[in-house]
Amino acid sequence: MTIWAVAFDVGGVLTRAGRVSDFEETWRERLGMTQAEFGQALASVDPDEPAFAGHLSEAQFKAGLSAAFGLSAGQVREFLAGMCGELDADLSAYVARLRPRCSTAILSNAIDGARREYQALYGFEQLVDVIIYSYEVGLAKPDPRVYRLLCDRLAVSPREVVFLDDRTENVKAACEFGIHALLHENTAQSIKAIDALLAS
């Protein structure tokens, strides 16, 4: 087996972010909301996740956040910055070291405006060879078509790709497509698993 490319999710993988993170706790305290109330409000902004497929504009998503949480425009910007999370510096450095041994990619479910924000914060366009944000292509994980698109853009077959994601359903779908998909639980374990596949 030869691996020619390694792809990574962003939220929960390359960045430490999430709805149960310190970010959520901070905003719940600021807004005086319970965990259930916060979760319901956030879910109401994009209940069927059309934003991931590019069917909800950045302006619409911001308006939804403002209405759901009663936020000012400035608070919405602060809220979204928090959702971007904190870069996992160790994993990012590992990704950088993979080239030129193999091609690298980002495959992430994301909302309108993510490319601009992620680039400004983390410089992902300099980190990897290929970036696929779901809202730009109208396809979101775990749709198998987005894994086909990943392989096409990397010019490799599924069996030549390793993909790291933190969601079980995305890992399962990628495996079913023929990709060597790994569930990300912690950075050291993921790096070890990828290195093992690269060496096999």
N, C-alpha and C positions, 0 to 999 in steps of 0.2 A: 504494500500500500504506500502510495506517495501523496503527501499533502502539499498542495501548491498555494493554498490561501487560508487565512484565518479571519473570521468575521466576529464582530462584537456588538451587542446591544449597548444602549447608552444608559438610560435610567435604571438604577439598581445594579449596574455592571461597571461601566466606565465612570459613572458618577454614583455617589452615595446619595440617593434621594428616595422619597417614597411617602405614601400617605400616612405612615405610622412613624415617621421620623421626628427628630427634634423640631423640624420645620412645622409639622402639624401641631405639635404640643405648644409651640410658641404662639401660633396663630389662634389656637383654641383659647389660650389664656387671654390673649389680647381682645378677642371677640366675645369672651364669656360663654363659650359653647361647650357642650359635652362632646365626647368622642362620636356618639351616634349622630348628634345634630350636625357636626362638622362633616362627617361622612356623607350624610344625606344631602347637604348643601352642595358639596363638591360633585356628587353623582348627578345632581340635577342640572349642572352646567352642560354636561355632555352625556346624557343618559344612555344613548345607543352608540356612543363613540364615533359619530360621523366625522368628528374633527380629525381622527387618525387617517381617514380616507380622503381628507381634503375637502369635505363638504361643509366645513364650518370655518369661516375666515377668522383671522386673528382678532379683528375688531369685534366680531360676534362672540368669540370666546371671552374676550375681556369684558364685554357688556354682560355676559352671563355670570361671570365672577362677581362683577359689581353688584348685580341684582341679588345673587344668591347669598352674598356675605355682607352686603351693605358697605362696600369699599369705595373709597375715592379713587380717582384715576392714578394718583401717586401710590396709593396702597395696592392697587392692582398690579402695577409695575413691580413693586416690592414682593408681592405674593408670587408672581411668576418667576422672579429671580430666585426665590427660595425653592420653587419646584424644580429648577434646573439642577439643584443639588451641588455637592462638593466633589471635585474631581478625585478619583482614586489614583493618587500619584504613582503608586507602585505598579498598578496594572497599566496605566498609561505609559510608563517607562518601559515596561515589558513589550507593549505593542510597538513602540518605537524601535526596539531592538530586533523585532522580527524581520524587518526589511534590511537587506534585500533577499534574505533567505527565502521568503515567501511573500505573496501579496497580502495586503490587509484591507479590511473593509469595516464599515459601520452599517448595520441594518437595524433601524429603530422605528418603532411606532412613535410618531411625534405629531404635533399640531403646527398649524401655520405660524411661521416666524421662527421655528426652532433652529433652522440652519443659521440664520443671522445671530441668534442669541448664543448658540453653542460655539460658533466660530469666534465671536467676540470674547467669550469666557475662556474657551479651552483650545482654540486653534485646531479643531479636528481636521480641517482640510489639509493641514500640513502633517498630520499624524498618520493618516491612512491613505490608501490609493483610491478607494471607491467609497462613496457615501450614498446610502439609500434611506431617505426619510419618507415614511409612509404617505404623509399628506401630499408630497410632491408627485408621487406615482399613482395615487389612488388605490393603493393596495396595502393592507395591513396584516401583520402576523396575527394568527397562524395560517392565513390564506396561502396555500401551496404555490400560488402564482408569484408571490413575492420572493420565494426561495428560488424559483426558476429565474426570475429577474436578477437576483444576486449572482447566480452561477453564470448567467449570460454576460453580465457586466465584468465579471472577473475572468471570463473566458476559460472556465474550468467545468468539469463534470461534478455532480453532487458529491461523489465519493472522494473528491480531491479537496473538499472544504471542511474545516472545523468551524463550528458556530457556538458562541457562548451567550446564553440568555438566562435571565433569572426567573422566567415564568415556565412552569411545567408544560402548559399547553403549546407554547411556542417551540420548546425543545422536542416535544413529541411529534409535532407536525413536521419539523425539520428532519427528524430521524426517519419518519415515514417517507419523506421525499428522497432519502438516500444520503443526506448530509450527516457528518459526524457531529452531532449536537450534544452539548454538555450543559448541565444545569449549574449555574453559578451560585455558590453558597458562601465561599470566601476566596479571597484573592490568591493566597498561597496554594490552596487546593486546585483552583482553576489553572494556574500557571503550570503546576505539576502535571495535570491531566493533558493540557495542550502539548507540553514538551514530550510527554510519553507518546502521543499520537504522531508528532513530528518525527520522532526517532524510530517509529515502527516501520 
